[in-house]
Amino acid sequence: MASRKGPSRRRALSTVITTVMLVSAVSILGSMLLSWGTSYFNNKQLIIANQLANRTNYVMENYVVEDAWFYTKSGTNYANVTIRDTGTTPITVSNIYVNNTQQWSGAQKIAAGNAATITVPDAWKSSRPQNIWVHTAAGTDVKQVWLPY
């Protein structure tokens, strides 16, 4: 029997199948990469938008500690801290520290242009400077030193 020389039909079919499988694999991987990239960049866009909104609110907050009045009632020392919102957005006072010790925490809202007085229990001593530190929910701080008489 004479052997037949020339291309085999099997090889041609195997080349076509391999090419189809390779193109399919690349298409699937490309689709997965595109899907992942889209969700990743959408997530990053959302994070950046939230940070921008928070920083914009932070910049728009403007307030002052207008007055601190120290007094004793029933043997306990107190300080009335008056805070005025001088900005264009309302603020929420979250903490008041006296001499670097938290003396009050809450959520006192102050509308733009208005003032609020918060009573703070305090261990103040006459003629000694008191460092009043007001912190808002957005993260702004105002620190001032007051002298009780």
Beta strands, then each sheet from edge to edge (+ up, - down):
strand 1: 63-73
strand 2: 76-85
strand 3: 91-98
strand 4: 101-110
strand 5: 115-121
strand 6: 130-136
strand 7: 141-146
sheet 1: 1+ 2- 5+
sheet 2: 4+ 3- 6+ 7-
end
